[in-house]
């Protein structure tokens, strides 16, 4: 991403101010969603930003937008006191690189983000999608998973390996959690891949909080909540909050629905659970900006990544115009 010229930066600020002020009764808030920030680019995880790209994005954000901690931004959203072009940064799942790579860059730019942690993966856990990616990184060219129902993969190059991992992740995502975990582990074992250590430890989580990053809850086991019985969903949400509060010694106020698509990954039952458990707000992955009067337990988020700084900025400005996120009721 090249740096925006002063003229383009001025145009972005003007367009952003206009777009973010079009809501009824107050300005809008864009909440950005990240997962990992890699030390270097990874062709099998091209949806994740690397350190250099993240620094460029923060340079753009801090020069053209007003970046606020999420809790502060949501409070100001309610009070109708947001500045124009308000943005908050969030990270899902609880990767160690949020501390090792992202946090120092955020500190350099004076930005405070929020990390939503799936507590069951602390201290050596491995998410199923990461197991699949690592398996496809190391698998032989002919990778036979036909007995598992996935067919035979010809992994001739990086593109084929990336495509295969994306396909397997999609096929596993909505399986029952135990089946999904078992199959991902089996695929990794067959590939002969070592189990990667990607998630935060308990000690790292405390250091992340101490660096100025706010910690939110993201369930214990990262299930698709709509695939669970209500009691199991409630238990999983509550267990995460209790674990994180025990580690941090403070109230955990914010929650993120796993996957986060309203009506598909969570529904009105889970919105009520988040309220009843004592969270002050919850975020989804519905696309759009939050405006005064929105449901604070269904705050939308956007994934702004793009190929150039100009397109990235334009995507953010357009995000303020999207307010019909069809949230579950």
C-alpha positions as CSV (number, residue, x, y, z in Angstrom):
1,X,0.0,0.0,0.0
2,X,1.4,3.4,-1.0
3,X,1.0,6.4,1.2
4,X,-2.0,8.6,0.2
5,X,-1.0,12.0,-1.2
6,X,-2.0,15.0,0.8
7,X,-4.8,15.9,-1.7
8,X,-6.2,12.3,-1.6
9,X,-6.0,12.3,2.2
10,X,-8.0,15.6,2.3
11,X,-10.6,14.1,0.0
12,X,-10.9,11.0,2.1
13,X,-11.4,13.0,5.3
14,X,-14.0,15.2,3.6
15,X,-15.9,12.2,2.1
16,X,-15.5,10.3,5.4
17,X,-16.9,13.2,7.4
18,X,-19.9,13.4,5.1
19,X,-20.6,9.7,5.0
20,X,-20.2,9.2,8.7
21,X,-22.6,12.0,9.5
22,X,-25.5,10.7,7.5
23,X,-27.2,8.7,10.3
24,X,-30.2,9.9,12.1
25,X,-29.4,11.8,15.2
26,X,-25.6,11.3,15.2
27,X,-22.4,10.1,13.6
28,X,-21.5,6.5,12.8
29,X,-18.9,4.1,14.0
30,X,-16.9,1.7,11.8
31,X,-15.6,-1.4,13.7
32,X,-12.9,-3.1,11.8
33,X,-12.3,-6.9,12.2
34,X,-8.9,-8.6,12.0
35,X,-7.7,-12.0,13.2
36,X,-4.0,-12.4,12.8
37,X,-1.2,-10.0,12.1
38,X,1.6,-12.0,10.6
39,X,5.3,-11.3,11.0
40,X,5.7,-11.9,7.2
41,X,3.3,-12.6,4.3
42,X,2.0,-16.2,4.1
43,X,0.7,-17.3,0.7
44,X,-1.6,-19.9,2.4
45,X,-3.1,-17.2,4.6
46,X,-3.4,-14.3,2.2
47,X,-6.6,-13.1,4.0
48,X,-4.4,-12.1,6.9
49,X,-2.4,-8.9,7.0
50,X,1.3,-8.9,7.7
51,X,3.3,-6.5,9.9
52,X,4.3,-4.1,7.1
53,X,0.8,-4.0,5.7
54,X,-0.8,-3.5,9.1
55,X,1.6,-0.6,9.8
56,X,0.6,1.0,6.5
57,X,-3.1,0.6,7.3
58,X,-2.7,2.2,10.7
59,X,-0.8,5.1,9.1
60,X,-3.8,5.6,6.8
61,X,-6.3,5.2,9.6
62,X,-4.6,7.6,12.0
63,X,-4.1,10.2,9.3
64,X,-7.6,10.1,7.8
65,X,-9.9,8.8,10.6
66,X,-10.4,9.1,14.3
67,X,-9.4,5.7,15.9
68,X,-11.0,5.1,19.3
69,X,-11.0,2.2,21.7
70,X,-14.1,0.2,21.2
71,X,-15.6,0.6,24.7
72,X,-15.1,4.4,24.5
73,X,-16.5,4.5,20.9
74,X,-19.6,2.6,21.9
75,X,-20.2,4.9,24.9
76,X,-19.8,7.9,22.7
77,X,-22.1,6.3,20.1
78,X,-24.8,6.1,22.7
79,X,-24.1,9.7,23.9
80,X,-24.1,10.9,20.3
81,X,-20.7,12.4,20.8
82,X,-18.6,10.5,18.3
83,X,-16.2,12.5,16.2
84,X,-16.5,12.3,12.4
85,X,-14.8,9.3,10.8
86,X,-14.8,7.2,14.0
87,X,-13.2,3.8,13.7
88,X,-12.3,1.0,16.2
89,X,-10.1,-2.0,15.7
90,X,-10.9,-5.5,16.8
91,X,-9.2,-8.9,16.5
92,X,-10.9,-12.3,16.9
93,X,-9.8,-15.6,18.4
94,X,-6.7,-14.7,20.5
95,X,-3.6,-15.3,18.4
96,X,-0.2,-14.8,20.0
97,X,0.8,-12.5,17.1
98,X,-1.8,-10.0,18.4
99,X,0.7,-9.4,21.2
100,X,4.0,-10.1,19.4
101,X,3.3,-8.3,16.1
102,X,0.1,-6.2,16.3
103,X,0.5,-4.6,19.7
104,X,3.8,-2.9,19.2
105,X,2.6,-1.4,15.9
106,X,-0.6,-0.2,17.6
107,X,1.5,1.4,20.4
108,X,3.7,3.1,17.7
109,X,0.6,4.7,16.3
110,X,-1.1,5.4,19.6
111,X,-4.0,3.0,18.8
112,X,-5.8,0.8,21.3
113,X,-7.6,-2.3,19.9
114,X,-9.8,-5.0,21.3
115,X,-9.0,-8.7,21.2
116,X,-11.9,-11.2,21.5
117,X,-10.4,-14.4,23.0
118,X,-11.8,-17.9,22.6
119,X,-10.6,-19.0,26.1
120,X,-10.5,-22.7,25.3
121,X,-7.6,-22.2,22.9
122,X,-5.3,-20.5,25.4
123,X,-2.1,-22.2,26.4
124,X,-1.6,-24.5,23.4
125,X,-5.0,-24.8,21.7
126,X,-5.3,-25.1,17.9
127,X,-8.3,-23.9,15.9
128,X,-9.5,-26.3,13.3
129,X,-8.8,-23.8,10.4
130,X,-5.2,-23.5,11.4
131,X,-4.8,-27.2,11.6
132,X,-6.1,-27.5,8.0
133,X,-3.8,-24.7,6.7
134,X,-0.8,-26.3,8.3
135,X,-1.8,-29.7,7.0
136,X,-2.0,-28.4,3.4
137,X,1.3,-26.6,3.8
138,X,3.1,-29.8,4.5
139,X,1.0,-32.4,2.7
140,X,2.4,-34.5,-0.2
141,X,1.5,-33.5,-3.7
142,X,-1.1,-36.3,-3.9
143,X,-3.1,-36.0,-0.7
144,X,-5.8,-38.7,-0.4
145,X,-8.6,-37.8,2.0
146,X,-11.2,-39.8,0.1
147,X,-12.0,-42.1,3.1
148,X,-12.9,-39.0,5.1
149,X,-15.3,-37.9,2.3
150,X,-13.1,-35.1,0.9
151,X,-11.6,-36.8,-2.2
152,X,-8.0,-36.7,-3.5
153,X,-6.2,-33.4,-3.8
154,X,-3.4,-32.7,-6.4
155,X,-1.3,-30.1,-4.6
156,X,1.0,-29.0,-7.4
157,X,1.7,-25.6,-6.1
158,X,0.8,-22.8,-3.6
159,X,-2.4,-21.9,-5.4
160,X,-3.7,-25.5,-5.2
161,X,-2.7,-25.8,-1.6
162,X,-4.5,-22.6,-0.7
163,X,-7.6,-23.6,-2.7
164,X,-7.7,-27.0,-1.0
165,X,-7.3,-25.5,2.5
166,X,-10.1,-23.0,1.8
167,X,-12.4,-25.8,0.5
168,X,-11.7,-28.0,3.6
169,X,-12.3,-25.1,6.0
170,X,-15.7,-24.4,4.4
171,X,-16.7,-28.1,4.5
172,X,-15.7,-28.4,8.2
173,X,-16.9,-25.1,9.5
174,X,-20.5,-26.1,10.2
175,X,-19.8,-29.7,11.3
176,X,-20.5,-30.5,15.0
177,X,-17.6,-29.1,17.1
178,X,-16.3,-32.5,18.1
179,X,-16.4,-33.9,14.6
180,X,-14.8,-30.8,13.2
181,X,-11.9,-30.9,15.7
182,X,-11.4,-34.7,15.1
183,X,-11.3,-34.4,11.3
184,X,-9.0,-31.4,11.4
185,X,-6.6,-33.2,13.7
186,X,-6.7,-36.3,11.5
187,X,-6.0,-34.2,8.4
188,X,-3.0,-32.6,10.1
189,X,-1.6,-36.0,11.3
190,X,-1.9,-37.5,7.8
191,X,0.0,-34.5,6.4
192,X,2.8,-35.2,8.8
193,X,2.7,-31.7,10.1
194,X,3.9,-30.6,13.5
195,X,1.2,-29.0,15.6
196,X,1.8,-25.2,15.4
197,X,1.7,-23.1,18.6
198,X,-0.3,-20.0,17.5
199,X,-2.5,-19.0,20.3
200,X,-1.9,-16.7,23.3
201,X,-0.8,-18.2,26.6
202,X,-2.3,-17.1,29.9
203,X,0.8,-15.0,30.6
204,X,0.7,-13.4,27.2
205,X,-3.0,-12.6,27.6
206,X,-2.1,-10.6,30.7
207,X,0.7,-8.8,28.9
208,X,-1.6,-8.0,26.0
209,X,-4.0,-6.4,28.5
210,X,-1.2,-4.5,30.2
211,X,-0.1,-3.1,26.8
212,X,-3.4,-1.2,26.6
213,X,-5.4,-3.7,24.5
214,X,-8.9,-4.4,25.8
215,X,-9.9,-8.1,26.1
216,X,-13.3,-9.3,25.1
217,X,-14.9,-12.8,25.2
218,X,-15.4,-15.0,22.1
219,X,-16.8,-18.2,23.7
220,X,-14.7,-21.0,25.1
221,X,-14.7,-23.4,22.2
222,X,-15.7,-21.1,19.2
223,X,-18.8,-23.1,18.3
224,X,-21.5,-22.0,15.8
225,X,-24.0,-21.0,18.5
226,X,-27.1,-21.9,16.4
227,X,-25.8,-25.5,16.2
228,X,-25.9,-25.9,20.0
229,X,-28.8,-26.4,22.4
230,X,-29.5,-23.2,24.2
231,X,-28.1,-24.4,27.5
232,X,-24.9,-25.5,25.9
233,X,-24.5,-22.2,24.1
234,X,-25.1,-20.3,27.3
235,X,-22.6,-22.5,29.2
236,X,-19.9,-21.9,26.5
237,X,-20.4,-18.1,26.5
238,X,-20.4,-18.0,30.3
239,X,-17.3,-20.2,30.7
240,X,-15.3,-17.9,28.5
241,X,-16.2,-14.8,30.4
242,X,-15.5,-16.5,33.8
243,X,-12.1,-17.8,32.6
244,X,-11.0,-14.5,31.2
245,X,-12.2,-12.6,34.3
246,X,-10.3,-15.0,36.5
247,X,-7.1,-14.5,34.5
248,X,-7.3,-10.8,34.2
249,X,-8.9,-10.0,37.6
250,X,-11.4,-7.5,36.0
251,X,-14.7,-7.4,34.3
252,X,-14.9,-8.5,30.7
253,X,-17.5,-6.2,29.1
254,X,-17.5,-7.1,25.4
255,X,-18.5,-10.2,23.5
256,X,-18.1,-11.3,19.8
257,X,-20.3,-14.0,18.3
258,X,-18.2,-16.7,16.6
259,X,-18.5,-16.4,12.8
260,X,-21.0,-13.7,13.6
261,X,-23.5,-13.8,10.8
262,X,-26.9,-12.9,12.2
263,X,-29.6,-15.5,11.8
264,X,-27.1,-18.1,10.6
265,X,-24.4,-18.2,13.3
266,X,-26.3,-16.6,16.2
267,X,-29.9,-15.6,16.7
268,X,-32.1,-13.7,19.2
269,X,-31.5,-16.3,21.9
270,X,-27.8,-15.6,22.0
271,X,-28.4,-11.8,21.9
272,X,-30.5,-12.2,25.1
273,X,-27.8,-14.5,26.6
274,X,-25.1,-11.9,26.1
275,X,-27.3,-9.3,27.8
276,X,-28.2,-11.6,30.7
277,X,-24.6,-12.6,31.3
278,X,-23.7,-9.0,32.0
279,X,-21.8,-8.0,28.9
280,X,-22.3,-4.3,27.9
281,X,-22.1,-4.9,24.1
282,X,-21.6,-7.6,21.5
283,X,-20.3,-7.5,17.9
284,X,-21.3,-9.5,14.9
285,X,-19.8,-9.8,11.4
286,X,-22.8,-8.2,9.7
287,X,-21.4,-5.6,7.3
288,X,-21.9,-1.9,8.0
289,X,-21.5,1.0,10.4
290,X,-23.2,1.4,13.8
291,X,-25.3,4.5,14.3
292,X,-27.2,5.9,17.3
293,X,-30.1,3.7,18.2
294,X,-28.5,0.5,16.9
295,X,-28.7,-2.6,19.0
296,X,-25.4,-2.5,21.1
297,X,-25.6,-6.3,21.3
298,X,-25.4,-6.6,17.5
299,X,-22.8,-4.1,16.5
300,X,-21.8,-4.6,12.9
301,X,-18.2,-4.8,11.7
302,X,-16.3,-4.5,8.4
303,X,-13.3,-6.2,6.9
304,X,-11.6,-3.4,5.1
305,X,-8.6,-5.1,3.4
306,X,-7.9,-4.1,-0.2
307,X,-5.1,-4.0,-2.7
308,X,-4.2,-0.3,-2.5
309,X,-4.4,2.5,0.0
310,X,-6.9,4.3,-2.1
311,X,-9.3,1.4,-2.4
312,X,-8.8,0.7,1.3
313,X,-9.9,4.2,2.1
314,X,-12.8,4.1,-0.3
315,X,-14.0,0.9,1.2
316,X,-14.0,2.5,4.7
317,X,-15.9,5.5,3.5
318,X,-18.5,3.2,1.8
319,X,-18.8,1.3,5.0
320,X,-20.4,4.3,6.7
321,X,-23.2,4.2,4.1
322,X,-24.1,0.6,4.9
323,X,-26.6,0.5,7.7
324,X,-29.1,-2.2,6.7
325,X,-27.4,-5.1,8.2
326,X,-30.5,-7.3,8.6
327,X,-29.7,-8.1,12.2
328,X,-31.4,-11.0,13.9
329,X,-34.3,-9.9,16.2
